[in-house]
Amino acid sequence: GAGVSQSPSNKVTEKGKDVELRCDPISGHTALYWYRQRLGQGLEFLIYFQGNSAPDKSGLPSDRFSAERTGESVSTLTIQRTQQEDSAVYLCASSLRSAGELFFGEGSRLTVL
Amino acid sequence: GIQVEQSPPDLILQEGANSTLRCNFSDSVNNLQWFHQNPWGQLINLFYIPSGTKQNGRLSATTVATERYSLLYISSSQTTDSGVYFCAVISGSARQLTFGSGTQLTVLP
């Protein structure tokens, strides 16, 4: 596609429920990143995928967070047993190559009640 | 890990004024990007500039890698320039961008 596409754009859920967020990277981009941005804050790195290599999960805040990506296609970020502190905008980015220029999607805004 | 510091944290300008935003980083970098986050939250790529100077319309950027800083210049500012400007870098063996805390720019009509 023309840009990084994320869905849903907005998600409201109740505490304790599981949520799935989806990212469709720019076609041909081998690297894919997930970041989190809490209200009024900067961007926190969560996880990085590069081709078929093992992902870099060093930024995931707890074992309730997981992500998958098949090859160089769509990625899903799953948050289990959501907590109020998970409320944030989750941003996905892709780049043509590892450590290259990143392009971000418009984000998925998650609100946990 | 690498530290990224941006200054000033907040900046208020009158429309038409010029400004300079600064980004200092603590180690050598492979990638440096400037982004504008508009009031709707969208991150817009401004420059990919690990070294050298680039210009795009009213905006220009310079990175002096040997002295570990980058500058973003905004000339003849417009109200649509308002938002948060982020500097982000990739250093060493890392593959992800590390972001600074941003500069909140408000341009008044």
Interface residues (C-beta under 8 A of the other chain):
Chain A: A31 Y33 Q37 G42 L43 F45 Y48 Q50 D56 G59 V89 L91 A93 S98 A99 G100 E101 L102 F103 F104 E106 G107 R109
Chain B: N30 N31 Q33 F35 G41 Q42 L43 N45 Y48 F86 A88 I90 A94 R95 Q96 L97 T98 F99 G100 S101 G102
